[in-house]
Amino acid sequence: MDRILGSIPSHLLSEWMAYDELEPQSMDLLPEMLATITSIYAEVHRNPEKRSAPFTADDFLPRLPEEEEEKELPKPTQTMEQQIEIAKMFVMASGGKDLRKDK
């Protein structure tokens, strides 16, 4: 750091310090900047045969769980007979016996 500060003229450092007071360079933009750089890197190395769509910065932005759209998965439906058959397979696979009277 001393080497960098030693190479910057005093008036230039003072100007940058004054600019930072007027326009603070917030870390709020860091995720967007990193996502942009990452998307460029990914795009350069993208195999169009495996992924036809180009990468965008949005692909690499971190998301909080509450920001994610809740995707409702279709609920699987099983009949009682299917459930009994599945249970029977587990019992038989573990060496058990089907002790039901009505099979």
C-alpha positions in Angstrom: 0.0 0.0 0.0 2.9 2.4 0.8 4.3 1.7 -2.6 1.0 2.7 -4.3 0.6 5.7 -2.2 4.2 6.7 -2.8 3.6 6.6 -6.6 0.4 8.8 -6.5 1.0 12.6 -6.5 -0.4 14.3 -3.4 -2.8 16.5 -5.4 -4.2 13.4 -7.3 -4.7 11.5 -4.0 -6.5 14.6 -2.5 -8.8 14.8 -5.6 -9.7 11.2 -5.3 -10.4 11.6 -1.6 -12.6 14.6 -2.3 -14.4 12.7 -5.0 -15.0 9.7 -2.7 -16.6 12.1 -0.1 -19.0 13.4 -2.8 -19.6 10.1 -4.6 -18.9 7.2 -2.2 -18.0 4.1 -4.1 -20.3 1.7 -2.3 -19.8 -2.0 -2.1 -23.4 -2.4 -3.1 -22.5 -2.8 -6.7 -19.9 -5.5 -6.0 -22.2 -8.4 -6.7 -23.3 -6.9 -10.1 -19.7 -6.2 -11.0 -18.5 -9.7 -10.1 -21.5 -11.3 -11.9 -20.7 -9.3 -15.0 -17.1 -10.4 -15.0 -18.1 -14.0 -14.3 -20.6 -14.0 -17.2 -18.0 -12.7 -19.6 -15.6 -15.4 -18.5 -18.3 -18.1 -18.8 -19.4 -16.8 -22.2 -15.8 -16.9 -23.6 -15.6 -20.6 -22.5 -19.2 -21.6 -23.3 -19.6 -24.7 -25.5 -22.5 -23.8 -27.9 -23.2 -27.5 -28.4 -23.9 -28.0 -24.7 -25.5 -24.6 -24.0 -27.0 -22.6 -26.8 -28.2 -19.7 -24.7 -25.5 -17.1 -23.9 -24.6 -16.4 -20.2 -25.7 -13.1 -18.7 -24.8 -11.4 -15.4 -28.2 -12.4 -14.0 -27.1 -16.1 -14.2 -24.4 -15.4 -11.6 -26.1 -13.0 -9.2 -26.6 -14.5 -5.8 -30.3 -14.7 -4.7 -31.8 -14.9 -1.2 -34.4 -17.6 -0.7 -37.2 -15.1 -0.3 -36.2 -13.5 -3.7 -36.6 -16.8 -5.5 -39.9 -17.4 -7.2 -41.7 -20.2 -5.5 -42.1 -22.9 -8.0 -45.0 -25.2 -7.1 -44.1 -28.7 -8.1 -46.9 -31.0 -9.3 -48.0 -33.2 -6.5 -47.6 -36.9 -7.3 -50.7 -39.0 -6.9 -50.6 -42.6 -6.0 -53.5 -45.0 -5.5 -53.7 -47.0 -2.3 -52.7 -50.1 -4.3 -49.5 -48.5 -5.6 -48.6 -47.4 -2.0 -49.2 -51.0 -0.8 -47.0 -52.4 -3.6 -44.2 -49.9 -2.7 -44.4 -50.9 1.0 -44.4 -54.5 0.0 -41.2 -54.0 -2.0 -39.5 -52.4 0.9 -40.5 -55.2 3.3 -39.4 -58.0 0.8 -36.1 -56.2 0.1 -35.3 -56.1 3.8 -36.0 -59.8 4.2 -39.4 -59.5 5.6 -42.7 -61.3 4.9 -46.1 -60.1 3.8 -48.2 -61.1 6.8 -51.5 -59.6 5.5 -54.4 -62.0 5.4 -56.0 -60.3 2.4 -53.4 -60.2 -0.3 
